């Protein structure tokens, strides 16, 4: 006799899974490049982009990629010196990641993590816990980095309520730092120019100096031994705000915005000490710096400090599917367990089954090909290729680590005189950006601080790619120097 299902249904009567259909290539309408550009101009509103008048066209339409290169719809090849957006760690066109997505979608395309779980999220969370430093054993999955930052702030605030310190809600972060563009994350972001249209901000964001050795705000004696005044500024901010009101400090291992600001020796040890002294959580925002970008699984591991939380995204899936998350220490999870409390936060597509399956396949590639070791092996060659540009009078500084570098541009090397806002806009948007694209290099010309060119190629890149990057930069910067001199 067959065993009954709950409610009396017999196994033989239960609905059976439908046979899996073979995968087919999607049918799309072939379009010319001109048609796609016109459609984009009419309908696509780009992120952090001006709307393009319909009669101008000219939008570069990317079509496909392979390893460190991408091709536009017209067939022009570009070296992807930015890994998409600090994202495509394992390179473009990996069939094993596409296969992982297809297999998971064919099996279970979607189910939420709202009181349920599914195998790909479970396996991924366990694997991330094994890779993360210290006791970061809990994983809250999102769809991207901004959501991860938002989630970490909300988690910190609820945590302090649970332990009887409800007045702790403020977050300290650094000037120029980018931590996301949603309203909560934007309050943590330190870029005034992208906040003004949306003011008033969510209250609680407090800013301190960054670790810019080239233009030090608080360490004017550099390059003498660093006083770590930039770290002590965090303590000063905590005391000024009142320690009982500060929940967390959010810091990137290497700060992206402004151009790859690296920390001085001892910086994070001092920050960890300060956070412990005042009971403040240390959140390492590794949306860019994790998964090999700095030559280790996590930037905090490479730099030797222990955060209470890590926010992540981008390289977690190499961009093949959207996914982010927060790694959380056992200490922060403890009151939620002890008091049987719910973290009152959720995201429909957070921990999407397909994205988690892609992430697992992506981690397999990074591990199998030892891409973290590859970055450590070749980072010196990458740095040397960029340092060779210092003979150009427009190059003021080269900084960064791993496969993550910024080149700061100046009007005068000797005095470090920078460009005015209008001059930087013309240099970057009017001269360098279009010329670099014309020469076949994708990188970032950024004026959110002093003007910089940022580079972060796929972790599969090697000396031949560094040589190509430096050659294109030299051509473009020599031409830009002539423009500046006029």
Secondary structure as UniProt FT lines:
FT   HELIX           6..8
FT   HELIX           11..13
FT   HELIX           33..43
FT   TURN            47..48
FT   TURN            54..56
FT   STRAND          62..67
FT   STRAND          69..72
FT   TURN            73..74
FT   STRAND          77..80
FT   TURN            81..82
FT   HELIX           83..86
FT   TURN            89..90
FT   HELIX           95..107
FT   HELIX           119..131
FT   TURN            134..135
FT   STRAND          138..142
FT   HELIX           145..162
FT   TURN            163..164
FT   TURN            166..167
FT   STRAND          170..174
FT   TURN            175..176
FT   HELIX           183..188
FT   HELIX           192..194
FT   HELIX           196..198
FT   TURN            203..204
FT   STRAND          205..208
FT   TURN            214..215
FT   TURN            220..223
FT   HELIX           229..241
FT   HELIX           243..245
FT   STRAND          246..251
FT   TURN            257..259
FT   TURN            265..266
FT   HELIX           267..278
FT   STRAND          281..285
FT   TURN            287..294
FT   HELIX           299..303
FT   STRAND          309..312
FT   HELIX           314..316
FT   TURN            317..319
FT   STRAND          324..328
FT   HELIX           330..338
FT   TURN            339..340
FT   TURN            348..351
FT   HELIX           353..368
FT   TURN            369..370
FT   HELIX           371..387
FT   HELIX           388..391
FT   TURN            393..394
FT   STRAND          395..401
FT   TURN            402..403
FT   STRAND          404..409
FT   TURN            413..416
FT   HELIX           421..425
FT   HELIX           426..432
FT   HELIX           433..438
FT   TURN            439..440
FT   STRAND          441..442
FT   STRAND          444..446
FT   STRAND          452..455
FT   TURN            459..460
FT   HELIX           463..485
//
